[in-house]
Amino acid sequence: MQLSDRQRLLYLYLREGWRRFSRRLALGRISAMRFSGGTPDRLVVAPTDLHPADSFAGEEIAAGRFPLAGRVLECEGDSPFALELPSEEFAVRLHSFGWLRHMRLVDPEKAAQTSRFIVDDWLQSHGRVIGGLAWRPDVAAQRIIAWLSHSPVVLKDADYPFYRRFLKSLAFQVRYLRHVADTTRDGEPRLRVRIALAMASIAMPATAARMRKAARHLDEELDRQILADGGHCSRNPRAALDLLLDLLPLRQTYVNLGHDMPAQLIPCIDRIYPALRFFRHQGGELALFNGATYTLANELMSALRYDETGGAPFKALPSINYDRLAVKETVVLMDTGLLKAVDLSATASAGTLSIEMSSGKNRFIVNSGRPRFAGEALRQLSRTTAAHSVATLNDTSSSRISGSRFLGPIIIGGVKKVDVARTERESGADGVTASHDGYLKRFGLLYERDILVAATGSEIRGRERFFKPNDPNGTIEKGQAVVRFHIHPTIQLYRASSNETRLVAPDGEAWALTCVDVPVEEEEDVFFADPSGVRTSRQLTLTMPLNTVPEVQWSLVRQR
């Protein structure tokens, strides 16, 4: 029996309330104990950090300027923790200490002195009182990994009192994380906590029983979150890359120390690689679905250089439900799935059946993507259906996002069913037909999308259709749909006629979007997932007054 929307909301409120209560109970109990425990006398190893480092950022930090999360904080000799921070994302980056990687590229003496000063100041200002953003489990997990990985920089020429304070705080944070791990929000945060605890169990002195327990908990979380096709259960293509950049050093540390590997670690890494190749456009960028933001080329290559799985990308990821149409140099990626769990939907998008299209090294049609450093209003705007290359009905998103501060911006309604049929209708051609019911409850209509890439790879044919489930050919009395094609900012648009617009890439490759049923209109747009920040762009739209035009057909044809 399906729950009503009211019953589902009540269930979500009760479950989130219980999670918060459980965490507060655990935190209160441990605070009373003051995280009692011994201080290790040394670190066993400093795990490798595979995230790319930036020498410019390192020099800026050494000079007292913190370039984090798209903002710059001028410290002018003060501690950054004594100043008002520019944004929450900036605070997360600062307190997680991932910026220590940039200090590797600075003069060693200057890097050690700067890093030690800032770490010592954090110990004084935030290390003694548990609370606030600095002690959010996911932030603490990133900080533990960063302190372990970059301990050679922080501890270079350190005096004994600082050395002891540093190790004592690390042990303190690890004990804290062990006790709150089970109450951490599901998804990436909880898995990152388990990665940090596994890392700490082998990089710091620990009993064999402690190492086995950390490995067992990590196995359970990996098995639950990394699905059979290698996708992360959040359905965010970027999530798998972010996790992989932590899992690879963990694997290498186990190997180097000769410890028994967590059973799921290597199989999960091997599964993630084909999923990453699936979402990778031929120019090297990852597709922008369900909360994914931009991926710098060196980030992706930092992970892919360890790829030993090889092989061509899959045609579909059946566990997280995406389809890939690839013929010669042309690639179309399509979101054909549902949420795996409401808990994992805080960054998911209402982009069911959206597509991205690339040819060679050029991305032509994209989704707007998630801004990495923008404010909350723009983050939520980027999740709407209108921010995706797909149809909207009556200016309404196909899935409904909660406005509750208590629950957070999770998806609480909309698409419940997606039907997908994969076909090869011509020799060498590749196609997919899919429909969803995201507009059924509100407007009584189903939406169907049919995409076919011709055998030559030089033509893409599409069909967009709205219809009543019990009367597919019946008249639709009212309503207006808009099919959007968000154009990558590097692509220039040239209007050939009211029904045709040419898309021209910087290298001269050109495609023409044509629709004979309705005009092809050009409109202003924004591209959220650009490394430089939110950027203006253009979109092409097909407007369908459903009482007269319930279906349109369009084509993209390579010109040269």
N, C-alpha and C positions, 0 to 999 in steps of 0.2 A: 504494500500500500504506500503510495506516495504521500509525503507530508505536504500540507498547505504552506503557503509562504509565511503565514503567521506562526505556524508550528515550527517551521524551520528557523525563523528568526529567534524564537524563544529558546530553541535548542542551542543555537550559536551563542546567545547571551549567557546561558547557563554554563556552557562548556568553557567559554573564555573567562567567566567569573571563577570557575573552579581552577583553571590554570593559574590565574593570578593569585588566588588564595593559596594554592599549593606552593607557589614560589615564595610568597611572603612568609608562609609558615616555615619553609626550609631556611630562608634567609634569616629569619628571626632566631631560629634555633642555633644556627651557626654563629651568628653575631654574638650570642651569649657565650659561646665557647671561644670566641675571638680567634677562630681558625687555628686553634692550638696545634702545634706540631713542630718537628725539628727543622733546622735549616741545613740544607746540603752544604758540604764543604767544597764542592766543585761542580762544574758542568762536564758531562761526558763528551759531548760533541756539539758543534754548531751546524745545524742543518743548512743546506744550500737554499738560497732564495732565487727562484727562477723569474720573478717579476722583473721587467726591464728597469734599469736605473737611469737617472738623468743627471748628468754632471752639473748642468745649469741649476737645477733645483737644489742640488747639494751645496753649491757655492752660495746660493741665495740664503739657505738656512744657516750656513756658517756665518753669513753676514748679518743675521738677525731678521731676515725676511722669510716668511713661510708661504710659499706658493702652493696652496692645497685647495682642492675642490673648486677650481676656477676662480679663486680669490687669493689676494695677497695680504698677509698680516704683517705690518711693520711693528717690530717689538722695541726697537730703539734701546736695546740693552736690558729691557725687562723680560721676565718670563712670559711665554705665550699663555700660560695658565693663569696669569694675573690680569689678563686683558679680556675685554668683551670679544667673543669670537664672531666672525662674520655670518656664519650659518650653522645649522645643525650638521650638515654634511661635512663642513670644515672641522667641526668639533670631533666627529667620528674619525676622520683621517688623522687628526692631531693625536687623539687619545689611543688610537690603535697602533701608532708608531711604525706604520708601514713606510713612512718617509725615511726611516733609518737606512733603507737600501740605497738611497741617493748619496749617503755619506761615504759609501765605499769608494766613490770616484773623486773624493776631495782629498787634499793633503792629509796624510794619516794623523799627524799631530793635531791639526785643526779639527778634523772630523771627530777624533776621540774626545777632545776637550769640549766641543760643542754638544756632542751626544750625551756625554756624562753629565754636563750641567743641566740639560733639559730633563734627563731621566731622574736625576737627583731632585730636581724641583718638583717633578710629578710625584715622587715618593713622599715629599713633604706636604704637597697640597692635596693630593687625591689618594695616596697609598694607605692612609690610616683610617679613612672613613668610607665605608661601603655605601654607595648610593649614586644616583644620577647616571648620566650617559656613560661616564667613564667605566662604570661597572655593569653596563649591559652585557649579557653573556657573549654576544657575538663580537663586541668591541674588546672585551677581555681576552677572548680566544685569539683574535688577531694580534693583540699586544703580546701575548705569551709567545706566539710563533715568531713575531718580529724580534723580541728580546733574545730568544734562543738563537735565531738565525744570525743576528748581528751582534751577539755578545763579544766577539773579538774586537769590534770597533769600540763598543761601549766600555769594555774592561781594559783596553790597552793602557798600560802604565797607571792603572787605578790603584789608589791606596787601599789598605786592608779594610778599613771601616766602610768605604763605599762598596767594596767587593761583597762584604757580608750583607749590607743593606739590600743590594741588588738581588742576591741569592735568596735572602729571607723573603723579599717581596714576591719573587717568582714562585716560591713554594706556597706562600700565602694565597696568591691568585689561583694557582692550580688546585689547591684544596677547596677554595670557593667555587671554582668552576665544576668540580666533581659533584658538589652538592646541589647545584642549580641546573645541571645538565638536563635532567629529565623534565624540568618545567620550562625550558627554553622554547621559544616559539618555533613551530615546526618548519621544516624546509632547510634552506641553506644555513641559517643561524645555528640550528641544532647539529647539523652535520659538521659545521666548522668547529663547534665546541668539541665534538668527538675527535676530530683531527688534531686539535690542539692538545687534548689530553693524551692521545696516543703518542704524539710527538714528545710531550713532556716526559712520558713514562720511559722513553729510551734515551732522551737527551740529558736527563737528570738522573742521579742515582735513584734506583727504585728496586723493589723486590720482584722476583719472578712472578709472584702472584699478582702484583699490581700491573705489571706489563701485560699479563694474559687477560686481566679484566678490561684494561683499556682497549686491547685489541679486539676482545669479544664485543664490547659496546660499539666500536667502530664498524665491525663487520655487520652488526644488526642494522645500523643506520645506512651503511652503503647498500646493503641488500634491499632495503626499503625504498631508498631515494633514487638510486641509479637503476633505471628500469632495464628490461631485457634488451631493448634496442640501443642502449647507451645514453638515452635522453634523461635529463633530470626531471623529477616528478613535477616541478613547477612549470614545465614546458617552455622555459626560457632558454634559448640557445646559448646565451652568454654564461648562464649559471654553470654549465658543465666545464667551460674553459676556466672560470674563476676557481672552481674546486680542483680542477686538474693541476693548476699551478701550485696548489698546496699538497696534493696527493703524490705528485712525482718526487718532490724532495723527501716526503715521508717514506716512500718506497726505497729510495736510495739510501736513506739513513738506516733502515732495517737491514738492507743488504750489507752496507759497510761495517755495521756492528756485529753481523752474524746472528741476529735474533730471528726467531721464527716469525714469518710474515703473517699478518692478519689474512685469513683465508680468502676474503673477498677483495682485498686490495688490488692485486694484479688483474683478476678477471674484470673488475669494474673499470680500471684504467683502460684495459684493452677494448671494452665496450664503448667507452666515451669517444675514442678516436674516430671510429666510423661515423658517429653522430655529428662530430665536429665537421668532418668532411662533407656530410650531407648538407649542413647549413652554410657551407662556405661557397660564396660566389667565386667565379674564376679569377676575379681581380684580387682575391684574398680576404674580403670582408665577410663577416658573419651576417646572416639575415636578421632583420629587426622585427621579431615577433615576441609578444608576451613579456614585455619589460626589458628586452635586450636594448642596449645602447651601443655606441660605436666600439669597434675593436681595432686597436692600432696594430699595424702589420707586425711589429716586433713582439707584441704580446702573443699573438697567435703563433708566430714562428718559434717563440720560446718553448711552447708546448709541442708543436708539430715536429720539431727536430728529433723528438724522442719516440715518434710514432713508428712502431714496428709491425703494425697490422696491415698496412698497404691496401691496395685494391681500389676499384672505382666506388664512388658514393652509391649508397643504396637508393632504390626508387621510392621507398617509403620507410617511415619509422612507425611501425604498427602499435607500439606501446604508448607513445606520446602523440601519435596521429598527425603526421605531416606527410605531404606528398611532394615528390620532386620530379618534374618533367625536364629531361635533359636530352637534347638532340644536337649533336655536333657542338657548336659554340654557344648555343642558346639554352638558358636555364630558367625555368619557372618553378618557384617554391610556393606551396599553398598550405595554409593552416586548415586542416580538416578534422579537428578534434575538440574535445571537451576538457574542462578542468578535471584534474585528478582528485582534488580535495579543496574544499572551501578555504581551509587553513592556508593553503599555498597560493591564494589568489590575490594577495595584497598588492602585487605588482603586475598581475595578469591583465590582459587587454580584452576589450570587446571586439576582437578582430577576427572572429570565425569566418572562414572562407576567404580571407585576405590573401593577396599574392604579392610576390616580388619577382621581378624579371631582370635578367642581365644577359648580355651578349659579349663574349670575349672578356675583356677587362673592365667593361663599362656596366655600371648599374643604371638602368633606365627607369624602371618602376620600382618604388620602394614603399615601405610603411614609414610613418614619420619617426618611429623609434622613441625611446624614453630619454629625456634629458638627464644627464648624469648629475649636474650641479644646480639645476634651476629650482625655483620655489615649488611649493606643494601644488599650487593652482595649475601650473604648467605640467607638472607630473600627471595630475589627474586628467587634464585635457588630452595628453598624449595617449591615454588609455581608451578614449572613446572610439566608437566605430568610425566616425568621420576622420580620424587620424590614420586610417588604414585604407589600403587600396582594395576596396570592396564596396558593396552597395549599402546605403542606409535607407530606412523607410521613415518618412514623416519626421526627419531630423531627430531620430531616436536611435540610441545605441542598441545593438542586438542583445547585450547583457547589461544588467543593472548593477551599479557599484554602490556599496553602502556609504552613507554619509555619517555613520555613527562614529564618534570619537572612541567609544569604548571598544567596538569591534574592529575599528580600523577600516581602511578602504578595500574591504574584500568584496568579491562578486557574490551577490545574494539572489540573483534571478536572471532569467533570460533563456539562453540556449540550453536545452536539456537533451536534445537528440540531433545527431549529425549522421546522415546517410551518405556513403561514399561508394562510388563504383569506378574502378580503374580499368581503362580500355586501351587497346592498341588497335585503332580502327583502320589504319593503313600500314603497309610494310614500312617499318622504321618510324612511324609517327607515334606520339605518346599523348595520352589524354586522361582527364579525370572529370567526373561529374559528381557534384556534391550538393547537398541541401541541408538547411537547418531550420529549426522551429522557433528561433529567437523572437519572431514577431507574431507568432501564432496566438498567444494568449491576449495580447493587446490589440492586434489588428485582424486576427483571423486568417493570416496569410503565411505561406511557406516561401522561403527564398531558395532558388536553385541557381547554381553557377556551373557552367560547362566550359572547360579549357582544353584546347587541343594544340599541340605543337606539331607542325607538319614534318614530314620525313626529311625535308631539305634543311630544317632548322631555320628557315628564312621567313616563316609565317606562323603567326599564332592567331587562332580563331577563338573567340569567346562568345558566350551567350549568357545573358542575365534574365532571370524570369521570376515573377511573383505570381502565386496562384493559391486558390482555395483548396485545402486538402481533399474535400469531398466533391469538389466540382472543378477539376483542373482547367477546364476550358471555359468556365463560367465568367461572366462579366464582373469586374471589380468596380464597385460603385464610386469609390473615392480613394484618395491617397496619392502621394508622390514619392518616388524613389530617386535617389541620386547615386550613380556609380562613379566612384572617385578613383583616379589613377594619380598617385602622388609621384611627382617627377624628381629624380635626384638633382640636387642643386648644380651639379656640373653639366647638366644637359640643357641645351638651348632649344627653345620651341619656335617653330615657324608655321604660321597658319597658311595652309594651302587653299582651303575652301571652308565653308561652314561645316562640312562633314569630315574634314581631314586636317590633321596637324602633324607636322614632321618633328621628330625628336632627334637632335644631332649631338653626338658626343664630342669631346675635345679632340679626339683623334680622327674625326670625320665620319665615323660610322653613323648611319642614319636609319631610323625606322619611321614608318608612317602609321598613325592611329586613325582608323577610318570607321565610321558608323553611318549607315544609310538611314537608319530608323529615326534618329534624333541628332541634332547638332552636337558637335564636339566643342565644348566651351573651355576656355582657358581662364583660370582664376588664381588669385593670390594664395599663398600657402606658407607654412612654416615647416622646417625640417629640424626636429628636436635632437637627433642623434648625430651631431657633427662635433668633431674634436674641438672646434673653436667656440662651441656653444650653440644656442638656438639661432637658427639662420633662416632668412627668408628664402622661399623657393616658389615653385608654381605647381599647379595641379590641373589635370584635364578631367572634365566631368561630363557625364551623360545623364540628362534629366528625363525621368520617365513619369508622365502623368498616367497613372495606372488605369484610369477608366478608358483611355484610348491606346496606351502603349504599355501593356503588361510585360512585354518581352522585347529585348533588344539584342542584336548581334553586332559584334565589332571584330575588327582584325588589326593586328600589328604586322606590318610587312617590312622586311629589311630593304632599304633602298640601295645601299652600297656599303 
